[in-house]
Amino acid sequence: MDAINIHEAKTHLSRLVEQAANGEPFLIAKAGKPMVKVTALDAPSGQTVRRLGFLNGEIQVPDDFDRMGQAEIEQLFGL
């Protein structure tokens, strides 16, 4: 793994980040002492699209949803 001094990392940041994203991690060093390791993230590729409202019309929420089980809860807490 390559160690890059901090000045060079600032100068060539775009290229270095692109290399890290392509699986070539590197270290950033200050005065010869390694400070950080830059690696690619294991993040979703963006292929999966999350859609809001995809269950619209498929389920129904009861009007008393926020009061469901209220009697049982009051009984458990002695209210």
PDB file with SEQRES, HELIX, SHEET and CRYST1 records, atoms N, CA, C and O in Angstrom:
SEQRES   1 A   79  MET ASP ALA ILE ASN ILE HIS GLU ALA LYS THR HIS LEU          
SEQRES   2 A   79  SER ARG LEU VAL GLU GLN ALA ALA ASN GLY GLU PRO PHE          
SEQRES   3 A   79  LEU ILE ALA LYS ALA GLY LYS PRO MET VAL LYS VAL THR          
SEQRES   4 A   79  ALA LEU ASP ALA PRO SER GLY GLN THR VAL ARG ARG LEU          
SEQRES   5 A   79  GLY PHE LEU ASN GLY GLU ILE GLN VAL PRO ASP ASP PHE          
SEQRES   6 A   79  ASP ARG MET GLY GLN ALA GLU ILE GLU GLN LEU PHE GLY          
SEQRES   7 A   79  LEU                                                          
HELIX    1 AA1 ILE A    6  THR A   11  1                                   6    
HELIX    2 AA2 LEU A   13  ALA A   21  1                                   9    
HELIX    3 AA3 PHE A   65  ARG A   67  5                                   3    
HELIX    4 AA4 GLN A   70  LEU A   76  1                                   7    
SHEET    1 AA1 3 ASP A   2  ASN A   5  0                                        
SHEET    2 AA1 3 PHE A  26  LYS A  30  1                                        
SHEET    3 AA1 3 LYS A  33  VAL A  38 -1                                        
CRYST1    1.000    1.000    1.000  90.00  90.00  90.00 P 1           1          
ATOM      1  N   MET A   1       0.851  -1.172   0.000  1.00  0.00           N  
ATOM      2  CA  MET A   1       0.000   0.000   0.000  1.00  0.00           C  
ATOM      3  C   MET A   1       0.892   1.229   0.000  1.00  0.00           C  
ATOM      4  O   MET A   1       1.837   1.330   0.783  1.00  0.00           O  
ATOM      5  N   ASP A   2       0.581   2.154  -0.883  1.00  0.00           N  
ATOM      6  CA  ASP A   2       1.386   3.365  -1.019  1.00  0.00           C  
ATOM      7  C   ASP A   2       1.115   4.341   0.118  1.00  0.00           C  
ATOM      8  O   ASP A   2      -0.017   4.480   0.581  1.00  0.00           O  
ATOM      9  N   ALA A   3       2.178   5.016   0.560  1.00  0.00           N  
ATOM     10  CA  ALA A   3       2.048   6.101   1.527  1.00  0.00           C  
ATOM     11  C   ALA A   3       2.321   7.403   0.779  1.00  0.00           C  
ATOM     12  O   ALA A   3       3.375   7.563   0.162  1.00  0.00           O  
ATOM     13  N   ILE A   4       1.380   8.318   0.836  1.00  0.00           N  
ATOM     14  CA  ILE A   4       1.466   9.599   0.140  1.00  0.00           C  
ATOM     15  C   ILE A   4       1.582  10.700   1.184  1.00  0.00           C  
ATOM     16  O   ILE A   4       0.832  10.712   2.160  1.00  0.00           O  
ATOM     17  N   ASN A   5       2.530  11.637   0.983  1.00  0.00           N  
ATOM     18  CA  ASN A   5       2.617  12.715   1.968  1.00  0.00           C  
ATOM     19  C   ASN A   5       1.422  13.651   1.805  1.00  0.00           C  
ATOM     20  O   ASN A   5       0.810  13.713   0.738  1.00  0.00           O  
ATOM     21  N   ILE A   6       1.107  14.356   2.846  1.00  0.00           N  
ATOM     22  CA  ILE A   6      -0.122  15.141   2.896  1.00  0.00           C  
ATOM     23  C   ILE A   6      -0.143  16.238   1.830  1.00  0.00           C  
ATOM     24  O   ILE A   6      -1.201  16.537   1.276  1.00  0.00           O  
ATOM     25  N   HIS A   7       0.998  16.833   1.540  1.00  0.00           N  
ATOM     26  CA  HIS A   7       1.040  17.879   0.504  1.00  0.00           C  
ATOM     27  C   HIS A   7       0.705  17.288  -0.862  1.00  0.00           C  
ATOM     28  O   HIS A   7      -0.078  17.871  -1.612  1.00  0.00           O  
ATOM     29  N   GLU A   8       1.285  16.148  -1.189  1.00  0.00           N  
ATOM     30  CA  GLU A   8       0.998  15.501  -2.466  1.00  0.00           C  
ATOM     31  C   GLU A   8      -0.466  15.063  -2.532  1.00  0.00           C  
ATOM     32  O   GLU A   8      -1.096  15.151  -3.586  1.00  0.00           O  
ATOM     33  N   ALA A   9      -1.010  14.588  -1.395  1.00  0.00           N  
ATOM     34  CA  ALA A   9      -2.418  14.171  -1.358  1.00  0.00           C  
ATOM     35  C   ALA A   9      -3.337  15.354  -1.656  1.00  0.00           C  
ATOM     36  O   ALA A   9      -4.322  15.205  -2.380  1.00  0.00           O  
ATOM     37  N   LYS A  10      -3.027  16.513  -1.110  1.00  0.00           N  
ATOM     38  CA  LYS A  10      -3.842  17.695  -1.390  1.00  0.00           C  
ATOM     39  C   LYS A  10      -3.753  18.084  -2.857  1.00  0.00           C  
ATOM     40  O   LYS A  10      -4.747  18.487  -3.462  1.00  0.00           O  
ATOM     41  N   THR A  11      -2.580  17.965  -3.416  1.00  0.00           N  
ATOM     42  CA  THR A  11      -2.363  18.349  -4.806  1.00  0.00           C  
ATOM     43  C   THR A  11      -3.074  17.415  -5.779  1.00  0.00           C  
ATOM     44  O   THR A  11      -3.610  17.865  -6.791  1.00  0.00           O  
ATOM     45  N   HIS A  12      -3.081  16.122  -5.481  1.00  0.00           N  
ATOM     46  CA  HIS A  12      -3.615  15.112  -6.400  1.00  0.00           C  
ATOM     47  C   HIS A  12      -4.831  14.386  -5.824  1.00  0.00           C  
ATOM     48  O   HIS A  12      -5.042  13.209  -6.116  1.00  0.00           O  
ATOM     49  N   LEU A  13      -5.625  15.071  -5.016  1.00  0.00           N  
ATOM     50  CA  LEU A  13      -6.720  14.427  -4.306  1.00  0.00           C  
ATOM     51  C   LEU A  13      -7.708  13.727  -5.232  1.00  0.00           C  
ATOM     52  O   LEU A  13      -8.091  12.588  -4.967  1.00  0.00           O  
ATOM     53  N   SER A  14      -8.122  14.371  -6.295  1.00  0.00           N  
ATOM     54  CA  SER A  14      -9.108  13.769  -7.200  1.00  0.00           C  
ATOM     55  C   SER A  14      -8.608  12.442  -7.769  1.00  0.00           C  
ATOM     56  O   SER A  14      -9.340  11.452  -7.782  1.00  0.00           O  
ATOM     57  N   ARG A  15      -7.379  12.424  -8.231  1.00  0.00           N  
ATOM     58  CA  ARG A  15      -6.812  11.209  -8.811  1.00  0.00           C  
ATOM     59  C   ARG A  15      -6.686  10.116  -7.753  1.00  0.00           C  
ATOM     60  O   ARG A  15      -7.004   8.956  -8.015  1.00  0.00           O  
ATOM     61  N   LEU A  16      -6.226  10.483  -6.566  1.00  0.00           N  
ATOM     62  CA  LEU A  16      -6.041   9.506  -5.496  1.00  0.00           C  
ATOM     63  C   LEU A  16      -7.375   8.915  -5.036  1.00  0.00           C  
ATOM     64  O   LEU A  16      -7.468   7.713  -4.788  1.00  0.00           O  
ATOM     65  N   VAL A  17      -8.393   9.743  -4.922  1.00  0.00           N  
ATOM     66  CA  VAL A  17      -9.710   9.258  -4.511  1.00  0.00           C  
ATOM     67  C   VAL A  17     -10.266   8.303  -5.569  1.00  0.00           C  
ATOM     68  O   VAL A  17     -10.865   7.281  -5.235  1.00  0.00           O  
ATOM     69  N   GLU A  18     -10.068   8.633  -6.820  1.00  0.00           N  
ATOM     70  CA  GLU A  18     -10.523   7.759  -7.905  1.00  0.00           C  
ATOM     71  C   GLU A  18      -9.814   6.404  -7.835  1.00  0.00           C  
ATOM     72  O   GLU A  18     -10.444   5.363  -8.023  1.00  0.00           O  
ATOM     73  N   GLN A  19      -8.521   6.418  -7.568  1.00  0.00           N  
ATOM     74  CA  GLN A  19      -7.777   5.168  -7.432  1.00  0.00           C  
ATOM     75  C   GLN A  19      -8.294   4.344  -6.256  1.00  0.00           C  
ATOM     76  O   GLN A  19      -8.456   3.129  -6.371  1.00  0.00           O  
ATOM     77  N   ALA A  20      -8.552   5.003  -5.125  1.00  0.00           N  
ATOM     78  CA  ALA A  20      -9.060   4.301  -3.948  1.00  0.00           C  
ATOM     79  C   ALA A  20     -10.436   3.704  -4.240  1.00  0.00           C  
ATOM     80  O   ALA A  20     -10.730   2.584  -3.824  1.00  0.00           O  
ATOM     81  N   ALA A  21     -11.271   4.446  -4.949  1.00  0.00           N  
ATOM     82  CA  ALA A  21     -12.600   3.954  -5.296  1.00  0.00           C  
ATOM     83  C   ALA A  21     -12.517   2.742  -6.211  1.00  0.00           C  
ATOM     84  O   ALA A  21     -13.424   1.910  -6.225  1.00  0.00           O  
ATOM     85  N   ASN A  22     -11.432   2.637  -6.978  1.00  0.00           N  
ATOM     86  CA  ASN A  22     -11.235   1.502  -7.875  1.00  0.00           C  
ATOM     87  C   ASN A  22     -10.480   0.352  -7.207  1.00  0.00           C  
ATOM     88  O   ASN A  22     -10.010  -0.561  -7.886  1.00  0.00           O  
ATOM     89  N   GLY A  23     -10.365   0.397  -5.879  1.00  0.00           N  
ATOM     90  CA  GLY A  23      -9.768  -0.719  -5.152  1.00  0.00           C  
ATOM     91  C   GLY A  23      -8.293  -0.591  -4.859  1.00  0.00           C  
ATOM     92  O   GLY A  23      -7.650  -1.588  -4.531  1.00  0.00           O  
ATOM     93  N   GLU A  24      -7.733   0.598  -4.965  1.00  0.00           N  
ATOM     94  CA  GLU A  24      -6.322   0.809  -4.668  1.00  0.00           C  
ATOM     95  C   GLU A  24      -6.197   1.734  -3.447  1.00  0.00           C  
ATOM     96  O   GLU A  24      -5.979   2.934  -3.611  1.00  0.00           O  
ATOM     97  N   PRO A  25      -6.333   1.195  -2.227  1.00  0.00           N  
ATOM     98  CA  PRO A  25      -6.251   2.051  -1.038  1.00  0.00           C  
ATOM     99  C   PRO A  25      -4.845   2.632  -0.869  1.00  0.00           C  
ATOM    100  O   PRO A  25      -3.874   2.103  -1.410  1.00  0.00           O  
ATOM    101  N   PHE A  26      -4.753   3.719  -0.113  1.00  0.00           N  
ATOM    102  CA  PHE A  26      -3.462   4.344   0.151  1.00  0.00           C  
ATOM    103  C   PHE A  26      -3.476   4.984   1.523  1.00  0.00           C  
ATOM    104  O   PHE A  26      -4.534   5.187   2.119  1.00  0.00           O  
ATOM    105  N   LEU A  27      -2.286   5.299   2.018  1.00  0.00           N  
ATOM    106  CA  LEU A  27      -2.130   5.968   3.304  1.00  0.00           C  
ATOM    107  C   LEU A  27      -1.730   7.414   3.065  1.00  0.00           C  
ATOM    108  O   LEU A  27      -1.003   7.718   2.119  1.00  0.00           O  
ATOM    109  N   ILE A  28      -2.204   8.294   3.917  1.00  0.00           N  
ATOM    110  CA  ILE A  28      -1.738   9.686   3.902  1.00  0.00           C  
ATOM    111  C   ILE A  28      -0.848   9.846   5.124  1.00  0.00           C  
ATOM    112  O   ILE A  28      -1.243   9.546   6.251  1.00  0.00           O  
ATOM    113  N   ALA A  29       0.375  10.332   4.867  1.00  0.00           N  
ATOM    114  CA  ALA A  29       1.352  10.469   5.940  1.00  0.00           C  
ATOM    115  C   ALA A  29       1.716  11.936   6.148  1.00  0.00           C  
ATOM    116  O   ALA A  29       1.659  12.747   5.224  1.00  0.00           O  
ATOM    117  N   LYS A  30       2.090  12.253   7.381  1.00  0.00           N  
ATOM    118  CA  LYS A  30       2.557  13.596   7.719  1.00  0.00           C  
ATOM    119  C   LYS A  30       3.923  13.430   8.367  1.00  0.00           C  
ATOM    120  O   LYS A  30       4.058  12.750   9.384  1.00  0.00           O  
ATOM    121  N   ALA A  31       4.923  14.046   7.782  1.00  0.00           N  
ATOM    122  CA  ALA A  31       6.307  13.924   8.257  1.00  0.00           C  
ATOM    123  C   ALA A  31       6.730  12.456   8.319  1.00  0.00           C  
ATOM    124  O   ALA A  31       7.445  12.044   9.233  1.00  0.00           O  
ATOM    125  N   GLY A  32       6.281  11.673   7.339  1.00  0.00           N  
ATOM    126  CA  GLY A  32       6.659  10.264   7.267  1.00  0.00           C  
ATOM    127  C   GLY A  32       5.864   9.341   8.169  1.00  0.00           C  
ATOM    128  O   GLY A  32       6.053   8.125   8.126  1.00  0.00           O  
ATOM    129  N   LYS A  33       4.975   9.895   8.987  1.00  0.00           N  
ATOM    130  CA  LYS A  33       4.177   9.078   9.910  1.00  0.00           C  
ATOM    131  C   LYS A  33       2.784   8.884   9.314  1.00  0.00           C  
ATOM    132  O   LYS A  33       2.079   9.866   9.078  1.00  0.00           O  
ATOM    133  N   PRO A  34       2.369   7.633   9.063  1.00  0.00           N  
ATOM    134  CA  PRO A  34       1.026   7.389   8.512  1.00  0.00           C  
ATOM    135  C   PRO A  34      -0.059   7.949   9.434  1.00  0.00           C  
ATOM    136  O   PRO A  34      -0.046   7.717  10.643  1.00  0.00           O  
ATOM    137  N   MET A  35      -0.996   8.688   8.840  1.00  0.00           N  
ATOM    138  CA  MET A  35      -2.061   9.323   9.628  1.00  0.00           C  
ATOM    139  C   MET A  35      -3.431   8.696   9.351  1.00  0.00           C  
ATOM    140  O   MET A  35      -4.183   8.416  10.284  1.00  0.00           O  
ATOM    141  N   VAL A  36      -3.756   8.475   8.073  1.00  0.00           N  
ATOM    142  CA  VAL A  36      -5.063   7.931   7.715  1.00  0.00           C  
ATOM    143  C   VAL A  36      -4.919   6.951   6.561  1.00  0.00           C  
ATOM    144  O   VAL A  36      -3.961   6.999   5.789  1.00  0.00           O  
ATOM    145  N   LYS A  37      -5.899   6.065   6.468  1.00  0.00           N  
ATOM    146  CA  LYS A  37      -5.970   5.122   5.360  1.00  0.00           C  
ATOM    147  C   LYS A  37      -7.207   5.471   4.545  1.00  0.00           C  
ATOM    148  O   LYS A  37      -8.293   5.627   5.103  1.00  0.00           O  
ATOM    149  N   VAL A  38      -7.054   5.595   3.241  1.00  0.00           N  
ATOM    150  CA  VAL A  38      -8.164   5.921   2.355  1.00  0.00           C  
ATOM    151  C   VAL A  38      -8.509   4.662   1.563  1.00  0.00           C  
ATOM    152  O   VAL A  38      -7.673   4.128   0.835  1.00  0.00           O  
ATOM    153  N   THR A  39      -9.757   4.193   1.713  1.00  0.00           N  
ATOM    154  CA  THR A  39     -10.216   2.999   1.013  1.00  0.00           C  
ATOM    155  C   THR A  39     -11.607   3.262   0.440  1.00  0.00           C  
ATOM    156  O   THR A  39     -12.290   4.210   0.828  1.00  0.00           O  
ATOM    157  N   ALA A  40     -11.999   2.417  -0.476  1.00  0.00           N  
ATOM    158  CA  ALA A  40     -13.333   2.528  -1.055  1.00  0.00           C  
ATOM    159  C   ALA A  40     -14.370   2.058  -0.046  1.00  0.00           C  
ATOM    160  O   ALA A  40     -14.093   1.181   0.773  1.00  0.00           O  
ATOM    161  N   LEU A  41     -15.549   2.633  -0.102  1.00  0.00           N  
ATOM    162  CA  LEU A  41     -16.655   2.221   0.753  1.00  0.00           C  
ATOM    163  C   LEU A  41     -17.420   1.075   0.114  1.00  0.00           C  
ATOM    164  O   LEU A  41     -17.514   0.981  -1.110  1.00  0.00           O  
ATOM    165  N   ASP A  42     -17.960   0.214   0.947  1.00  0.00           N  
ATOM    166  CA  ASP A  42     -18.847  -0.839   0.459  1.00  0.00           C  
ATOM    167  C   ASP A  42     -20.267  -0.297   0.481  1.00  0.00           C  
ATOM    168  O   ASP A  42     -21.107  -0.752   1.257  1.00  0.00           O  
ATOM    169  N   ALA A  43     -20.520   0.669  -0.370  1.00  0.00           N  
ATOM    170  CA  ALA A  43     -21.825   1.325  -0.409  1.00  0.00           C  
ATOM    171  C   ALA A  43     -22.659   0.744  -1.537  1.00  0.00           C  
ATOM    172  O   ALA A  43     -22.116   0.212  -2.504  1.00  0.00           O  
ATOM    173  N   PRO A  44     -23.974   0.843  -1.417  1.00  0.00           N  
ATOM    174  CA  PRO A  44     -24.828   0.396  -2.516  1.00  0.00           C  
ATOM    175  C   PRO A  44     -24.465   1.116  -3.806  1.00  0.00           C  
ATOM    176  O   PRO A  44     -24.082   2.286  -3.787  1.00  0.00           O  
ATOM    177  N   SER A  45     -24.583   0.426  -4.903  1.00  0.00           N  
ATOM    178  CA  SER A  45     -24.185   0.998  -6.188  1.00  0.00           C  
ATOM    179  C   SER A  45     -25.187   1.998  -6.738  1.00  0.00           C  
ATOM    180  O   SER A  45     -24.908   2.662  -7.737  1.00  0.00           O  
ATOM    181  N   GLY A  46     -26.333   2.118  -6.115  1.00  0.00           N  
ATOM    182  CA  GLY A  46     -27.343   3.034  -6.603  1.00  0.00           C  
ATOM    183  C   GLY A  46     -28.300   2.384  -7.574  1.00  0.00           C  
ATOM    184  O   GLY A  46     -29.198   3.040  -8.102  1.00  0.00           O  
ATOM    185  N   GLN A  47     -28.114   1.085  -7.816  1.00  0.00           N  
ATOM    186  CA  GLN A  47     -28.990   0.372  -8.734  1.00  0.00           C  
ATOM    187  C   GLN A  47     -30.391   0.200  -8.150  1.00  0.00           C  
ATOM    188  O   GLN A  47     -31.381   0.232  -8.880  1.00  0.00           O  
ATOM    189  N   THR A  48     -30.469   0.018  -6.832  1.00  0.00           N  
ATOM    190  CA  THR A  48     -31.756  -0.162  -6.184  1.00  0.00           C  
ATOM    191  C   THR A  48     -32.407   1.201  -5.971  1.00  0.00           C  
ATOM    192  O   THR A  48     -31.823   2.097  -5.361  1.00  0.00           O  
ATOM    193  N   VAL A  49     -33.612   1.337  -6.480  1.00  0.00           N  
ATOM    194  CA  VAL A  49     -34.338   2.591  -6.338  1.00  0.00           C  
ATOM    195  C   VAL A  49     -35.406   2.399  -5.271  1.00  0.00           C  
ATOM    196  O   VAL A  49     -36.262   1.522  -5.385  1.00  0.00           O  
ATOM    197  N   ARG A  50     -35.347   3.218  -4.243  1.00  0.00           N  
ATOM    198  CA  ARG A  50     -36.371   3.160  -3.205  1.00  0.00           C  
ATOM    199  C   ARG A  50     -37.459   4.148  -3.574  1.00  0.00           C  
ATOM    200  O   ARG A  50     -37.190   5.315  -3.859  1.00  0.00           O  
ATOM    201  N   ARG A  51     -38.674   3.670  -3.563  1.00  0.00           N  
ATOM    202  CA  ARG A  51     -39.786   4.530  -3.949  1.00  0.00           C  
ATOM    203  C   ARG A  51     -40.682   4.782  -2.746  1.00  0.00           C  
ATOM    204  O   ARG A  51     -41.090   3.846  -2.058  1.00  0.00           O  
ATOM    205  N   LEU A  52     -40.981   6.032  -2.500  1.00  0.00           N  
ATOM    206  CA  LEU A  52     -41.927   6.375  -1.461  1.00  0.00           C  
ATOM    207  C   LEU A  52     -43.325   6.056  -1.963  1.00  0.00           C  
ATOM    208  O   LEU A  52     -43.653   6.307  -3.123  1.00  0.00           O  
ATOM    209  N   GLY A  53     -44.131   5.510  -1.096  1.00  0.00           N  
ATOM    210  CA  GLY A  53     -45.510   5.231  -1.451  1.00  0.00           C  
ATOM    211  C   GLY A  53     -45.698   3.987  -2.287  1.00  0.00           C  
ATOM    212  O   GLY A  53     -46.734   3.843  -2.936  1.00  0.00           O  
ATOM    213  N   PHE A  54     -44.724   3.074  -2.297  1.00  0.00           N  
ATOM    214  CA  PHE A  54     -44.858   1.898  -3.154  1.00  0.00           C  
ATOM    215  C   PHE A  54     -45.958   0.950  -2.676  1.00  0.00           C  
ATOM    216  O   PHE A  54     -46.396   0.094  -3.445  1.00  0.00           O  
ATOM    217  N   LEU A  55     -46.415   1.079  -1.432  1.00  0.00           N  
ATOM    218  CA  LEU A  55     -47.517   0.257  -0.935  1.00  0.00           C  
ATOM    219  C   LEU A  55     -48.838   1.025  -0.913  1.00  0.00           C  
ATOM    220  O   LEU A  55     -49.804   0.581  -0.292  1.00  0.00           O  
ATOM    221  N   ASN A  56     -48.881   2.152  -1.574  1.00  0.00           N  
ATOM    222  CA  ASN A  56     -50.081   2.965  -1.603  1.00  0.00           C  
ATOM    223  C   ASN A  56     -51.267   2.143  -2.125  1.00  0.00           C  
ATOM    224  O   ASN A  56     -51.222   1.589  -3.224  1.00  0.00           O  
ATOM    225  N   GLY A  57     -52.317   2.080  -1.318  1.00  0.00           N  
ATOM    226  CA  GLY A  57     -53.510   1.331  -1.697  1.00  0.00           C  
ATOM    227  C   GLY A  57     -53.442  -0.141  -1.345  1.00  0.00           C  
ATOM    228  O   GLY A  57     -54.445  -0.844  -1.470  1.00  0.00           O  
ATOM    229  N   GLU A  58     -52.279  -0.633  -0.906  1.00  0.00           N  
ATOM    230  CA  GLU A  58     -52.118  -2.058  -0.572  1.00  0.00           C  
ATOM    231  C   GLU A  58     -52.449  -2.343   0.892  1.00  0.00           C  
ATOM    232  O   GLU A  58     -52.911  -3.437   1.218  1.00  0.00           O  
ATOM    233  N   ILE A  59     -52.222  -1.388   1.764  1.00  0.00           N  
ATOM    234  CA  ILE A  59     -52.500  -1.570   3.179  1.00  0.00           C  
ATOM    235  C   ILE A  59     -53.342  -0.403   3.669  1.00  0.00           C  
ATOM    236  O   ILE A  59     -53.368   0.670   3.066  1.00  0.00           O  
ATOM    237  N   GLN A  60     -54.026  -0.640   4.772  1.00  0.00           N  
ATOM    238  CA  GLN A  60     -54.817   0.426   5.373  1.00  0.00           C  
ATOM    239  C   GLN A  60     -54.440   0.543   6.843  1.00  0.00           C  
ATOM    240  O   GLN A  60     -54.334  -0.463   7.544  1.00  0.00           O  
ATOM    241  N   VAL A  61     -54.241   1.751   7.299  1.00  0.00           N  
ATOM    242  CA  VAL A  61     -53.932   2.017   8.692  1.00  0.00           C  
ATOM    243  C   VAL A  61     -55.227   2.420   9.376  1.00  0.00           C  
ATOM    244  O   VAL A  61     -55.888   3.365   8.946  1.00  0.00           O  
ATOM    245  N   PRO A  62     -55.600   1.703  10.448  1.00  0.00           N  
ATOM    246  CA  PRO A  62     -56.853   2.032  11.134  1.00  0.00           C  
ATOM    247  C   PRO A  62     -56.828   3.451  11.696  1.00  0.00           C  
ATOM    248  O   PRO A  62     -55.768   3.978  12.035  1.00  0.00           O  
ATOM    249  N   ASP A  63     -57.997   4.056  11.788  1.00  0.00           N  
ATOM    250  CA  ASP A  63     -58.094   5.420  12.320  1.00  0.00           C  
ATOM    251  C   ASP A  63     -57.618   5.498  13.766  1.00  0.00           C  
ATOM    252  O   ASP A  63     -57.094   6.527  14.191  1.00  0.00           O  
ATOM    253  N   ASP A  64     -57.798   4.408  14.530  1.00  0.00           N  
ATOM    254  CA  ASP A  64     -57.394   4.405  15.936  1.00  0.00           C  
ATOM    255  C   ASP A  64     -55.998   3.809  16.133  1.00  0.00           C  
ATOM    256  O   ASP A  64     -55.698   3.298  17.212  1.00  0.00           O  
ATOM    257  N   PHE A  65     -55.150   3.863  15.123  1.00  0.00           N  
ATOM    258  CA  PHE A  65     -53.820   3.258  15.173  1.00  0.00           C  
ATOM    259  C   PHE A  65     -53.022   3.724  16.388  1.00  0.00           C  
ATOM    260  O   PHE A  65     -52.364   2.916  17.043  1.00  0.00           O  
ATOM    261  N   ASP A  66     -53.075   5.012  16.693  1.00  0.00           N  
ATOM    262  CA  ASP A  66     -52.299   5.544  17.811  1.00  0.00           C  
ATOM    263  C   ASP A  66     -52.901   5.216  19.173  1.00  0.00           C  
ATOM    264  O   ASP A  66     -52.300   5.530  20.200  1.00  0.00           O  
ATOM    265  N   ARG A  67     -54.076   4.590  19.202  1.00  0.00           N  
ATOM    266  CA  ARG A  67     -54.712   4.199  20.462  1.00  0.00           C  
ATOM    267  C   ARG A  67     -54.869   2.680  20.575  1.00  0.00           C  
ATOM    268  O   ARG A  67     -55.448   2.193  21.547  1.00  0.00           O  
ATOM    269  N   MET A  68     -54.364   1.931  19.598  1.00  0.00           N  
ATOM    270  CA  MET A  68     -54.509   0.478  19.611  1.00  0.00           C  
ATOM    271  C   MET A  68     -53.796  -0.097  20.839  1.00  0.00           C  
ATOM    272  O   MET A  68     -52.652   0.259  21.122  1.00  0.00           O  
ATOM    273  N   GLY A  69     -54.469  -0.976  21.554  1.00  0.00           N  
ATOM    274  CA  GLY A  69     -53.886  -1.605  22.736  1.00  0.00           C  
ATOM    275  C   GLY A  69     -53.813  -0.701  23.939  1.00  0.00           C  
ATOM    276  O   GLY A  69     -53.137  -1.028  24.914  1.00  0.00           O  
ATOM    277  N   GLN A  70     -54.492   0.428  23.898  1.00  0.00           N  
ATOM    278  CA  GLN A  70     -54.400   1.406  24.973  1.00  0.00           C  
ATOM    279  C   GLN A  70     -54.869   0.825  26.304  1.00  0.00           C  
ATOM    280  O   GLN A  70     -54.229   1.049  27.332  1.00  0.00           O  
ATOM    281  N   ALA A  71     -55.974   0.082  26.301  1.00  0.00           N  
ATOM    282  CA  ALA A  71     -56.494  -0.495  27.550  1.00  0.00           C  
ATOM    283  C   ALA A  71     -55.488  -1.478  28.145  1.00  0.00           C  
ATOM    284  O   ALA A  71     -55.260  -1.468  29.354  1.00  0.00           O  
ATOM    285  N   GLU A  72     -54.890  -2.316  27.321  1.00  0.00           N  
ATOM    286  CA  GLU A  72     -53.913  -3.283  27.816  1.00  0.00           C  
ATOM    287  C   GLU A  72     -52.672  -2.598  28.375  1.00  0.00           C  
ATOM    288  O   GLU A  72     -52.122  -3.028  29.388  1.00  0.00           O  
ATOM    289  N   ILE A  73     -52.237  -1.540  27.717  1.00  0.00           N  
ATOM    290  CA  ILE A  73     -51.067  -0.805  28.182  1.00  0.00           C  
ATOM    291  C   ILE A  73     -51.347  -0.129  29.509  1.00  0.00           C  
ATOM    292  O   ILE A  73     -50.520  -0.160  30.420  1.00  0.00           O  
ATOM    293  N   GLU A  74     -52.524   0.485  29.615  1.00  0.00           N  
ATOM    294  CA  GLU A  74     -52.907   1.129  30.883  1.00  0.00           C  
ATOM    295  C   GLU A  74     -52.975   0.110  32.007  1.00  0.00           C  
ATOM    296  O   GLU A  74     -52.584   0.396  33.139  1.00  0.00           O  
ATOM    297  N   GLN A  75     -53.475  -1.085  31.692  1.00  0.00           N  
ATOM    298  CA  GLN A  75     -53.570  -2.132  32.699  1.00  0.00           C  
ATOM    299  C   GLN A  75     -52.162  -2.572  33.144  1.00  0.00           C  
ATOM    300  O   GLN A  75     -51.923  -2.767  34.335  1.00  0.00           O  
ATOM    301  N   LEU A  76     -51.255  -2.725  32.210  1.00  0.00           N  
ATOM    302  CA  LEU A  76     -49.884  -3.149  32.543  1.00  0.00           C  
ATOM    303  C   LEU A  76     -49.163  -2.126  33.405  1.00  0.00           C  
ATOM    304  O   LEU A  76     -48.367  -2.498  34.267  1.00  0.00           O  
ATOM    305  N   PHE A  77     -49.429  -0.845  33.187  1.00  0.00           N  
ATOM    306  CA  PHE A  77     -48.767   0.211  33.947  1.00  0.00           C  
ATOM    307  C   PHE A  77     -49.601   0.671  35.149  1.00  0.00           C  
ATOM    308  O   PHE A  77     -49.211   1.601  35.855  1.00  0.00           O  
ATOM    309  N   GLY A  78     -50.745   0.021  35.378  1.00  0.00           N  
ATOM    310  CA  GLY A  78     -51.579   0.362  36.518  1.00  0.00           C  
ATOM    311  C   GLY A  78     -52.165   1.750  36.451  1.00  0.00           C  
ATOM    312  O   GLY A  78     -52.293   2.415  37.479  1.00  0.00           O  
ATOM    313  N   LEU A  79     -52.524   2.206  35.265  1.00  0.00           N  
ATOM    314  CA  LEU A  79     -53.090   3.545  35.129  1.00  0.00           C  
ATOM    315  C   LEU A  79     -54.582   3.537  35.279  1.00  0.00           C  
ATOM    316  O   LEU A  79     -55.217   4.588  35.191  1.00  0.00           O  
TER     317      LEU A  79                                                      
END                                                                             
